[in-house]
Amino acid sequence: MPGSVTISHHEMAVMLSHDDAKRLATVLDEIAYLLEIPGPDRLSDAQVTALCEGRAQQRGELSQWTRGMAAELKERLQERLQ
């Protein structure tokens, strides 16, 4: 069974179980998808503003960030399996 994934910044670290990291990567990918698609299933401007902590809407930046975080998690998970 794979172990945990550690995400750190300087001296602080956050640990996630392997399964939680996989689930978070999937959620982040789905959020990016819902930010990018046109049509009624797209996240609304109000939802994007809420996800950006009330700052002016930054759909493109948020999409890029969520995709990047998902990719980083997936990469770290792959490293743990090797």
Backbone as a ProteinNet text record, in pm:
[ID]
protein_1_A
[PRIMARY]
MPGSVTISHHEMAVMLSHDDAKRLATVLDEIAYLLEIPGPDRLSDAQVTALCEGRAQQRGELSQWTRGMAAELKERLQERLQ
[TERTIARY]
85.1	0	89	65.5	148	132.8	236.1	235.7	169.1	216.6	157.5	236.6	178.8	244.9	268.2	389.3	421	437.4	368.5	378	431.4	546.2	603.1	642.8	648.5	696.6	780.1	908.8	1002.4	988.9	962.5	960.7	823.6	719.3	585.6	553.8	491.2	456	311.7	249.9	115.4	127	68.9	74.2	-65.8	-74.5	-199.4	-175.8	-276.8	-264.3	-261.2	-212.8	-205.7	-344.7	-443	-579.3	-636.1	-609.3	-657.1	-589.3	-461.1	-388.5	-444.3	-474.1	-534.7	-670.2	-748.7	-882.1	-872.5	-780.9	-762.4	-717.9	-628.1	-584.1	-701.4	-788.6	-906.8	-1001	-1022	-1109.2	-1051.7	-921.4	-858	-870.6	-850	-867.5	-1011.2	-1106.1	-1247.4	-1282.6	-1229	-1252.7	-1196.5	-1074.9	-1015.4	-1104	-1153.1	-1242	-1366.9	-1427.6	-1549.8	-1523.2	-1400.4	-1363.4	-1349.1	-1304.4	-1265.9	-1378.3	-1472.8	-1573.4	-1675.1	-1728.7	-1840.4	-1971.6	-2075.6	-2207.8	-2257.9	-2370.7	-2440.9	-2369.6	-2281.1	-2211.2	-2086.3	-2048.2	-1931.9	-1956.2	-1850.2	-1863.6	-1902.2	-1995.6	-2042.8	-1936.3	-1953.3	-1862	-1864.5	-1981.7	-1992.6	-1916.6	-1923.5	-1850.9	-1700.1	-1656.9	-1513.6	-1466.1	-1544.1	-1508.8	-1497.5	-1589	-1583.4	-1457.1	-1422.7	-1302.1	-1174.6	-1184.2	-1070.3	-1074.5	-1145.6	-1154.7	-1206.6	-1303.6	-1367.6	-1294.7	-1175.5	-1102.3	-1169.9	-1135.9	-1190.5	-1168.8	-1262.9	-1260.9	-1130.3	-1072.1	-946.5	-957.9	-1053.1	-1083.3	-960.8	-888.6	-772.7	-662.6	-633.6	-529.3	-569.1	-694.1	-741.2	-738.4	-776.1	-772.1	-628.5	-537.3	-396.7	-341.1	-376	-327.6	-381.2	-512.2	-569.2	-509.5	-490.1	-426.6	-283.2	-210.6	-72.4	-62.8	-151.1	-150.4	-187.1	-285.2	-323.5	-206.2	-137	-22.5	89.5	114.7	219	184	59.9	18.3	33.8	-10.4	0.1	146.1	233.2	375.9	434	399.9	450.4	396	273.2	214.5	287.1	318	390.9	528.5	596.2	728.8	722.8	615	599.4	578	525.3	498.2	624.2	723.7	845.5	946
-117.9	0	123.4	215.9	336	417.9	495.5	578.6	712.3	811.8	944.3	1034.3	1148.4	1251	1368.9	1421.5	1537.4	1658	1764.2	1889.6	1990.9	2050	2140.7	2273.4	2371.2	2503.9	2548.5	2554	2586.1	2482	2525.1	2429.4	2368.8	2415	2360.9	2255.5	2149.4	2042.8	2000.3	1959	1903.1	1761.5	1667.2	1528.6	1482.4	1414	1354.4	1206.7	1127.6	986	973.1	862.2	837.3	850.3	788.8	794.2	935.4	1011.4	1149.4	1235.8	1214.8	1290.9	1260.1	1133	1096.4	1163.4	1162.4	1222.5	1373.9	1438.5	1582.6	1617.6	1539.5	1564.6	1554.9	1458.3	1443	1562.1	1605.9	1721.8	1847	1867.7	1984.9	1981.7	1865.3	1852.1	1883.9	1836.7	1861.8	2009.5	2074.2	2218.3	2293.3	2258.5	2324	2303.9	2183.9	2154.5	2242.5	2253.3	2332.8	2482.9	2524	2663.8	2692.7	2593.6	2613.9	2592.2	2505.4	2469.4	2581.6	2591.4	2684.3	2615.1	2691.6	2632.3	2634.1	2569	2577.4	2505.1	2411.8	2339.7	2412.7	2519.4	2598.9	2663.5	2675.7	2746.5	2890.7	2941.6	3078.8	3178.8	3302.2	3407.6	3423.9	3411.3	3421.7	3308	3188.8	3076.1	3096.4	3148.4	3174.7	3280.4	3385.1	3489	3429.2	3340.8	3275.5	3190.3	3117.1	3034.8	3118.6	3242.7	3336.3	3422.8	3376.7	3443.2	3585.6	3606	3736	3836.5	3802.2	3892.8	3895.3	3992	4001	3867.9	3832.8	3704.9	3683	3567.4	3530.3	3388.2	3366.9	3233	3164.5	3234.5	3174.2	3136.3	3225.7	3198.7	3082.2	3078.6	2971	2837.6	2837.6	2715.4	2664	2754.6	2716.7	2663.3	2728	2685.4	2546.8	2524.7	2394.9	2283	2308.1	2206.7	2178.6	2284.5	2267.3	2189.7	2221.4	2150	2002.5	1976.8	1837.6	1762.2	1825.6	1760.4	1733.3	1828.6	1809.8	1695	1688.6	1577.5	1443.9	1438.1	1312.8	1271.2	1370	1339.9	1283.2	1345.1	1295.6	1156.8	1131.8	998.9	894.5	929.7	838.8	807.8	910	891	791.8	797.6	708.7	563.4	543.6	407.3	341.2	420	365.2	323
0	0	0	-90.2	-94.2	33.7	62.1	182.4	159.3	232.8	226.3	132	101	21.9	114.7	115.4	197.9	107.9	140.7	68.1	167.4	137.8	236	174.9	259.6	224.4	342.6	325.2	432.2	542.4	664.6	774.5	803.1	732.4	755.3	649.1	691	597.4	619.3	511.1	516.5	464.1	535.4	490.3	453.8	340.7	294.2	272	298.4	264.9	113.2	65.8	-78.1	-141.2	-79.5	-133.9	-132.9	-26.1	-19.9	-125.3	-147.9	-250.2	-389	-415.8	-544.9	-561.6	-456.6	-463	-482.6	-411	-425.5	-566.8	-625.6	-763.4	-860.2	-839.3	-924.2	-909.1	-785.6	-760.3	-826.4	-813.4	-874.5	-1026.4	-1086.9	-1232.5	-1273.3	-1195.9	-1227.8	-1213.9	-1112.8	-1097.3	-1216.9	-1258.8	-1375.5	-1498.3	-1515.7	-1628.5	-1623.1	-1505.2	-1489.8	-1504.4	-1482.7	-1506.7	-1655.6	-1730.4	-1869.9	-1970.5	-1938.8	-2039.2	-2060.4	-2180.4	-2202.2	-2165.2	-2150.1	-2131.8	-1989.8	-1969.5	-1840.3	-1724.9	-1754.9	-1648.1	-1599.2	-1668.6	-1631.3	-1494.3	-1413.3	-1286.2	-1314.4	-1236.9	-1257.1	-1212	-1253.9	-1211	-1058.8	-999.2	-853.4	-784.1	-838.7	-780.8	-792.6	-907.8	-926.9	-827.6	-809.6	-713.3	-573.2	-536.8	-405.1	-392.3	-498.2	-495.3	-491.2	-536.7	-533.4	-408	-307.6	-177.3	-188.1	-277	-289.4	-376.3	-421.8	-510.5	-646.3	-725.9	-861.2	-933.2	-1012.6	-1081.9	-1158.5	-1138.8	-1203.5	-1257.5	-1345.4	-1397	-1457.5	-1543.8	-1610.3	-1513.3	-1420.1	-1321.7	-1231.3	-1190.1	-1103.7	-1176.7	-1302.1	-1382.4	-1395.5	-1425.2	-1439.9	-1307.6	-1197.5	-1066.7	-1029.9	-1052	-1015.8	-1100.2	-1229.6	-1315.7	-1270.1	-1235.7	-1190	-1060.4	-965.2	-838.3	-857.4	-943.2	-971.3	-1032.7	-1126.3	-1191.7	-1091.6	-1002.4	-901.6	-807.3	-764	-678.2	-749.9	-874.4	-950.4	-967.6	-992	-1007.4	-878.6	-766.9	-638.2	-605.9	-642.3	-622	-706	-830	-918.8	-860.3	-806.4	-746.6	-631.5	-554.8	-439.6	-481.1	-600.6	-647.2	-704	-734.4	-796.1	-694.2
[MASK]
++++++++++++++++++++++++++++++++++++++++++++++++++++++++++++++++++++++++++++++++++

